[in-house]
Amino acid sequence: MGIKFNGREIESLKANGLTIIEAMINGRIVWPEESDFHWQPNPDIVWARSQWEALSQGRIGYLRMHYAKDLVNDFFYEAGTVVTSDGQTYHNSAATYGVEHIWNYSNSRVSEVYPNTKVVWTMYFPNNPTVYPSTIEYGETYFCFDGVSADWYPCLWTDIAYFDLLNQATVFIDDNSVALYLGFFNECRKLQAVPKEFTMKLSAYRLQGIFSGCAALVSVPYLDMTNAIYGQGMFAERANLKELKLLNINIAIDLSPCINLTKSSLRDVLAGLTDRTGQEKLAIGLGAANIAKLSQSELSVALNKNWDVVETITEWPDYSEEE
């Protein structure tokens, strides 16, 4: 069990708030962050996973695990069946506003990892088998980065979140909040390549800083920008980036900091520009070094789609924070 990307599993993510620190695919840590510890399977995780395997019985759903020191309440809004580790089951309909669950920690497992802490889980099985995750928020839905917040206080940051998305689904990460992609991979200093399994469709308000601090990043093999709104600073300071493939680009972006992009990657980016014929012209900044790698016929791919190829973008669209 894990996050399934096109049939392969990502067993774990460790997160600090909304910043992913490391992930493991098929037993291999993909981007370990320089920190005091790295994620390793622990008895709590093994226990939670065993509970899922025993109770899910092949049903589509997800398992969320978190640690807590004191009694907290929880609200379940999902339409479907919710099972909790302290022995409760709830059946919510689409018309149900939500149910409140008061955790019975006297009936919860004592963590073998964190002293004086309980480890609990919830399992969610949706009524609609085609339901698809669409948001990433604190302590909510399929990406469970539970932490110290008004709703969860006092909790510990969990170092593990298990995912069991729809069978062999391509992940669709969709969030309109400013927070999500402002530094989504922030300070993942050892991240060299975004795994090909991360077929992410970006639709955040702003993408600036998504790769902030990723000094070792050389490969971003797939980013779908169908719904992306604002791309300023997306690739700032990413001089080491060589491989890049962007799909459905419909916002101005500036790749001038990426002076080492391969010719093949540049062609892929130009191919990924949407055809804006009959619409307002947008600009793509490639930088002098990258422009020099391309022939006029290759650059004309952008021009024929009503894009301007410039060295760098100096004037960006003015989007208000409220949009």
C-alpha positions as CSV (number, residue, x, y, z in Angstrom):
1,M,0.0,0.0,0.0
2,G,1.2,3.5,-0.7
3,I,0.7,6.3,-3.1
4,K,0.1,4.8,-6.5
5,F,1.4,6.6,-9.5
6,N,0.7,4.8,-12.8
7,G,0.9,1.4,-11.0
8,R,4.1,2.1,-9.0
9,E,4.0,3.0,-5.3
10,I,5.4,5.8,-3.3
11,E,5.6,4.3,0.2
12,S,6.1,7.4,2.2
13,L,6.4,11.2,2.4
14,K,7.9,13.1,5.3
15,A,6.6,16.6,5.5
16,N,7.1,19.8,7.5
17,G,3.8,21.5,7.1
18,L,3.2,21.7,3.3
19,T,6.9,21.2,2.5
20,I,7.8,17.7,1.4
21,I,11.2,16.7,2.8
22,E,11.7,13.3,1.4
23,A,9.9,10.5,-0.3
24,M,10.6,6.8,-0.9
25,I,9.8,4.9,-4.1
26,N,10.2,1.1,-4.1
27,G,12.5,1.2,-1.1
28,R,14.7,4.0,-2.4
29,I,14.7,7.4,-0.8
30,V,14.2,9.9,-3.6
31,W,15.0,13.2,-2.0
32,P,16.4,12.9,1.6
33,E,16.6,16.3,3.3
34,E,19.6,17.2,5.4
35,S,18.1,16.8,8.8
36,D,18.7,14.9,12.1
37,F,16.9,11.8,10.9
38,H,15.6,10.2,7.8
39,W,12.3,8.3,7.4
40,Q,12.6,4.6,8.1
41,P,9.8,2.2,8.6
42,N,8.8,2.2,12.3
43,P,6.5,0.0,14.4
44,D,3.7,2.5,14.3
45,I,3.7,2.6,10.6
46,V,3.9,-1.2,10.3
47,W,1.0,-1.4,12.7
48,A,-1.2,1.1,10.8
49,R,-0.4,-0.6,7.5
50,S,-1.3,-4.0,9.0
51,Q,-4.6,-2.5,10.1
52,W,-5.3,-1.3,6.6
53,E,-4.5,-4.6,5.0
54,A,-6.7,-6.4,7.5
55,L,-9.7,-4.1,7.3
56,S,-9.8,-2.5,3.8
57,Q,-10.5,-5.9,2.1
58,G,-9.6,-4.5,-1.3
59,R,-11.8,-1.4,-1.1
60,I,-10.8,1.8,-2.6
61,G,-9.9,4.4,0.0
62,Y,-7.1,5.9,2.0
63,L,-5.5,5.6,5.4
64,R,-4.4,8.6,7.5
65,M,-2.2,8.2,10.5
66,H,-1.2,10.8,13.0
67,Y,0.3,11.3,16.5
68,A,-1.3,13.2,19.3
69,K,-0.5,13.7,23.0
70,D,-3.9,14.8,24.3
71,L,-7.5,14.3,23.6
72,V,-8.6,16.1,20.4
73,N,-11.8,16.0,18.4
74,D,-12.1,15.4,14.7
75,F,-14.7,16.2,12.0
76,F,-15.4,13.9,9.1
77,Y,-17.1,15.5,6.1
78,E,-16.4,12.9,3.4
79,A,-19.3,11.1,1.8
80,G,-18.6,7.5,2.6
81,T,-17.6,5.2,5.4
82,V,-15.0,6.4,7.9
83,V,-13.4,3.9,10.3
84,T,-11.3,5.0,13.3
85,S,-8.6,3.2,15.1
86,D,-10.5,3.5,18.4
87,G,-13.3,1.4,17.2
88,Q,-15.9,3.8,15.7
89,T,-17.5,3.7,12.2
90,Y,-19.4,6.5,10.5
91,H,-21.5,6.4,7.4
92,N,-21.8,9.9,5.8
93,S,-24.0,10.9,2.9
94,A,-23.5,13.8,0.6
95,A,-26.2,15.6,2.5
96,T,-24.5,15.1,5.8
97,Y,-22.7,18.2,7.0
98,G,-20.2,16.1,8.9
99,V,-19.9,14.1,12.1
100,E,-17.7,14.9,15.1
101,H,-15.5,12.2,16.5
102,I,-14.1,12.5,20.0
103,W,-11.0,10.3,20.2
104,N,-11.0,7.7,22.9
105,Y,-7.3,7.6,23.6
106,S,-7.8,5.1,26.4
107,N,-8.6,2.7,23.6
108,S,-5.7,3.9,21.4
109,R,-2.3,2.5,20.8
110,V,0.7,4.0,22.7
111,S,3.3,4.9,20.1
112,E,6.5,2.9,20.1
113,V,8.3,5.8,18.5
114,Y,7.3,8.9,20.6
115,P,7.1,8.5,24.4
116,N,3.8,9.5,26.0
117,T,2.2,9.8,22.6
118,K,-0.7,8.0,21.0
119,V,-0.8,6.9,17.4
120,V,-4.2,6.8,15.7
121,W,-5.6,6.3,12.2
122,T,-8.7,6.8,10.2
123,M,-9.7,4.9,7.1
124,Y,-12.0,6.5,4.5
125,F,-13.9,4.5,1.9
126,P,-15.8,6.9,-0.5
127,N,-19.4,6.2,-1.6
128,N,-18.5,7.3,-5.1
129,P,-15.7,5.0,-6.6
130,T,-14.7,7.8,-9.0
131,V,-14.1,10.4,-6.2
132,Y,-10.7,12.0,-6.7
133,P,-8.6,14.0,-4.3
134,S,-8.4,17.6,-5.1
135,T,-7.0,19.5,-2.1
136,I,-4.0,19.4,0.2
137,E,-4.7,21.0,3.5
138,Y,-3.6,20.7,7.1
139,G,-5.1,17.6,8.6
140,E,-7.5,17.0,5.7
141,T,-8.2,14.7,2.8
142,Y,-5.7,12.5,1.1
143,F,-2.5,14.3,1.9
144,C,-2.4,14.1,5.7
145,F,0.2,16.6,6.9
146,D,-1.3,16.8,10.4
147,G,0.4,19.3,12.6
148,V,0.0,22.0,15.3
149,S,-3.0,24.0,14.2
150,A,-6.2,25.4,15.8
151,D,-8.0,22.2,14.9
152,W,-5.4,19.7,15.9
153,Y,-3.6,21.3,18.8
154,P,-1.6,19.8,20.5
155,C,-0.4,17.3,17.9
156,L,3.0,16.4,16.6
157,W,4.0,16.7,13.0
158,T,3.6,13.3,11.7
159,D,6.6,12.0,9.8
160,I,4.5,9.6,7.7
161,A,1.4,9.8,5.6
162,Y,0.2,6.8,3.7
163,F,-1.8,7.2,0.5
164,D,-4.0,4.7,-1.3
165,L,-5.5,6.8,-4.1
166,L,-7.7,5.3,-6.8
167,N,-6.3,2.2,-8.4
168,Q,-3.2,3.1,-10.4
169,A,-4.3,6.7,-10.7
170,T,-2.2,9.5,-12.1
171,V,-1.8,12.0,-9.3
172,F,-3.7,15.3,-9.8
173,I,-2.5,17.9,-7.3
174,D,-4.9,20.8,-7.4
175,D,-5.1,23.6,-4.9
176,N,-6.0,27.3,-5.3
177,S,-4.3,28.5,-2.1
178,V,-1.2,30.6,-2.2
179,A,0.5,28.4,0.3
180,L,0.7,25.1,-1.6
181,Y,3.2,25.8,-4.3
182,L,5.0,28.6,-2.6
183,G,7.9,26.4,-1.9
184,F,6.3,23.0,-2.4
185,F,9.8,21.4,-2.7
186,N,11.3,24.2,-0.7
187,E,14.9,23.4,0.6
188,C,15.0,19.9,-0.7
189,R,18.7,20.5,-1.3
190,K,19.4,16.9,-2.3
191,L,16.6,16.6,-4.8
192,Q,18.2,15.9,-8.1
193,A,15.1,14.7,-10.1
194,V,11.4,14.9,-9.6
195,P,10.3,11.3,-10.0
196,K,8.6,10.5,-13.3
197,E,5.8,9.1,-11.2
198,F,5.0,12.7,-10.1
199,T,2.8,13.5,-13.1
200,M,1.6,16.6,-11.4
201,K,-1.0,18.9,-12.8
202,L,-0.3,22.3,-11.3
203,S,-3.2,24.7,-10.6
204,A,-1.9,26.8,-7.8
205,Y,-2.3,30.5,-7.6
206,R,1.4,31.2,-7.7
207,L,4.2,28.9,-8.6
208,Q,7.1,31.1,-7.4
209,G,9.5,29.3,-5.2
210,I,8.2,25.8,-6.0
211,F,11.8,24.6,-6.4
212,S,13.3,27.2,-4.0
213,G,16.6,25.9,-2.5
214,C,16.7,22.9,-4.8
215,A,20.3,23.6,-5.7
216,A,21.0,20.0,-7.0
217,L,17.9,19.8,-9.2
218,V,18.7,18.7,-12.7
219,S,15.6,17.0,-14.0
220,V,11.8,17.9,-13.9
221,P,10.5,15.3,-16.4
222,Y,6.8,16.2,-16.3
223,L,4.7,19.1,-15.1
224,D,1.2,19.7,-16.5
225,M,0.4,23.4,-16.2
226,T,-3.1,23.2,-17.6
227,N,-4.7,25.3,-14.8
228,A,-1.6,27.2,-13.5
229,I,-2.3,30.9,-13.1
230,Y,0.9,32.8,-12.2
231,G,4.5,31.5,-13.0
232,Q,6.8,34.3,-11.9
233,G,9.9,33.0,-10.1
234,M,9.0,29.3,-10.8
235,F,12.5,28.5,-11.9
236,A,14.5,31.2,-10.2
237,E,18.1,30.2,-9.4
238,R,17.8,26.8,-11.0
239,A,21.0,27.0,-13.1
240,N,21.7,23.3,-12.8
241,L,18.4,22.3,-14.4
242,K,19.0,20.3,-17.6
243,E,16.0,18.2,-18.3
244,L,12.5,19.8,-18.3
245,K,9.2,18.9,-19.8
246,L,6.2,21.2,-19.4
247,L,2.7,20.5,-20.8
248,N,-0.2,22.9,-21.5
249,I,1.7,26.1,-20.7
250,N,-0.7,29.0,-20.8
251,I,1.0,31.5,-18.6
252,A,4.1,33.5,-19.0
253,I,7.2,31.7,-17.6
254,D,10.9,32.7,-17.5
255,L,13.5,30.0,-18.0
256,S,16.4,32.4,-18.3
257,P,17.9,31.3,-15.0
258,C,18.1,27.7,-16.4
259,I,21.2,28.2,-18.6
260,N,22.0,24.5,-18.8
261,L,18.8,23.2,-20.3
262,T,19.4,20.7,-23.1
263,K,18.3,21.5,-26.6
264,S,15.8,18.6,-26.4
265,S,14.3,20.1,-23.2
266,L,13.9,23.5,-24.9
267,R,12.1,21.9,-27.8
268,D,9.9,20.1,-25.4
269,V,9.0,23.3,-23.6
270,L,8.2,25.1,-26.9
271,A,6.1,22.1,-27.9
272,G,4.2,22.4,-24.6
273,L,3.1,26.0,-25.2
274,T,-0.6,26.2,-25.9
275,D,-1.8,27.8,-29.1
276,R,-2.8,31.3,-28.3
277,T,-3.8,32.3,-31.8
278,G,-6.5,34.9,-31.6
279,Q,-5.8,35.5,-27.9
280,E,-3.5,38.0,-26.1
281,K,0.2,37.2,-26.8
282,L,2.2,35.9,-23.9
283,A,6.0,35.8,-23.5
284,I,8.4,33.0,-22.6
285,G,11.8,34.0,-21.3
286,L,14.5,31.6,-22.4
287,G,17.7,33.5,-21.8
288,A,20.4,34.3,-24.3
289,A,22.2,31.1,-23.7
290,N,19.2,29.0,-24.4
291,I,18.0,31.0,-27.4
292,A,21.5,30.4,-29.0
293,K,20.9,26.7,-28.8
294,L,17.8,26.8,-31.0
295,S,17.4,27.5,-34.7
296,Q,15.0,30.0,-36.1
297,S,12.7,27.2,-37.3
298,E,12.7,25.8,-33.7
299,L,12.0,29.2,-32.2
300,S,9.2,29.7,-34.8
301,V,7.2,27.0,-33.0
302,A,6.5,29.6,-30.2
303,L,5.9,32.4,-32.7
304,N,3.4,30.4,-34.6
305,K,1.4,29.9,-31.4
306,N,1.3,33.7,-30.7
307,W,4.1,33.7,-28.1
308,D,7.0,36.1,-27.9
309,V,10.4,34.5,-27.2
310,V,12.4,36.9,-25.0
311,E,15.6,36.7,-23.1
312,T,13.9,37.5,-19.8
313,I,10.5,38.7,-18.6
314,T,10.6,42.1,-17.0
315,E,6.9,42.9,-16.8
316,W,4.6,40.3,-15.3
317,P,0.8,40.3,-15.2
318,D,-0.6,41.9,-12.1
319,Y,-2.7,39.3,-10.3
320,S,-4.3,40.3,-7.0
321,E,-3.9,38.0,-4.0
322,E,-7.7,37.7,-3.9
323,E,-8.1,36.1,-7.3
